[in-house]
């Protein structure tokens, strides 16, 4: 099971509906990810990093496998 994602939780609670819509999922699903009940897909993690302007990162959302999915970020 995933761990609670505080940065995502904070963002979801204050995001506008337009921002949520840009993630291409629902506020409810994002809350499930934020509370650690679901794991963000690689696509969703990448989209969230973009939509949040880096407030929520792919590394935070996928701590166990981000380096395998995005090897270009290892040196970053």
WOBELDA-V245837 format. One record per residue. N is the residue number from 0. RES is the residue in one letter. SS is DSSP state (H for helix, E for strand, L for the rest). PHI is phi as a letter, one per 30 degrees, with the letter a starting at -180 (999 if undefined). OMEGA is omega in radians with two decimals (999 if undefined). Layout:
N,RES,SS,PHI,OMEGA + N,RES,SS,PHI,OMEGA
//
This chain:
0,X,L,999,-3.14 + 1,X,L,d,3.10 + 2,X,L,c,-3.14 + 3,X,L,d,-3.11 + 4,X,L,c,-3.05 + 5,X,H,d,-3.12 + 6,X,H,d,3.09 + 7,X,H,d,3.13 + 8,X,H,e,3.13 + 9,X,H,d,-3.12 + 10,X,H,d,-3.09 + 11,X,H,d,-3.10 + 12,X,H,d,-3.09 + 13,X,H,c,-3.08 + 14,X,L,d,3.04 + 15,X,L,d,3.10 + 16,X,H,d,3.09 + 17,X,H,d,3.11 + 18,X,H,d,3.11 + 19,X,H,d,-3.14 + 20,X,H,e,-3.14 + 21,X,H,d,3.09 + 22,X,L,d,-3.13 + 23,X,L,i,3.00 + 24,X,L,b,-3.08 + 25,X,L,c,3.06 + 26,X,H,e,3.13 + 27,X,H,d,3.13 + 28,X,H,d,3.11 + 29,X,H,d,3.07 + 30,X,H,d,3.08 + 31,X,H,d,3.09 + 32,X,H,d,-3.10 + 33,X,H,d,-3.14 + 34,X,L,d,3.08 + 35,X,L,i,3.12 + 36,X,L,d,3.12 + 37,X,L,b,3.05 + 38,X,L,c,3.11 + 39,X,L,d,3.03 + 40,X,L,d,3.10 + 41,X,H,e,3.14 + 42,X,H,d,3.14 + 43,X,H,d,3.13 + 44,X,H,d,3.12 + 45,X,H,d,3.13 + 46,X,H,d,3.14 + 47,X,H,d,3.10 + 48,X,H,d,3.13 + 49,X,H,d,-3.08 + 50,X,H,d,-3.11 + 51,X,L,d,-3.13 + 52,X,L,i,3.12 + 53,X,L,i,3.09 + 54,X,L,d,3.05 + 55,X,L,c,-3.06 + 56,X,L,c,3.07 + 57,X,H,d,3.14 + 58,X,H,d,3.11 + 59,X,H,d,-3.04 + 60,X,H,d,-3.12 + 61,X,L,b,-3.03 + 62,X,L,d,-3.07 + 63,X,L,d,-3.06 + 64,X,L,b,-3.10 + 65,X,H,e,-3.09 + 66,X,H,d,3.10 + 67,X,H,d,-3.11 + 68,X,H,d,-3.09 + 69,X,L,b,-3.08 + 70,X,H,d,3.12 + 71,X,H,d,3.13 + 72,X,H,d,-3.07 + 73,X,L,e,-3.13 + 74,X,L,d,-3.07 + 75,X,L,d,999
//
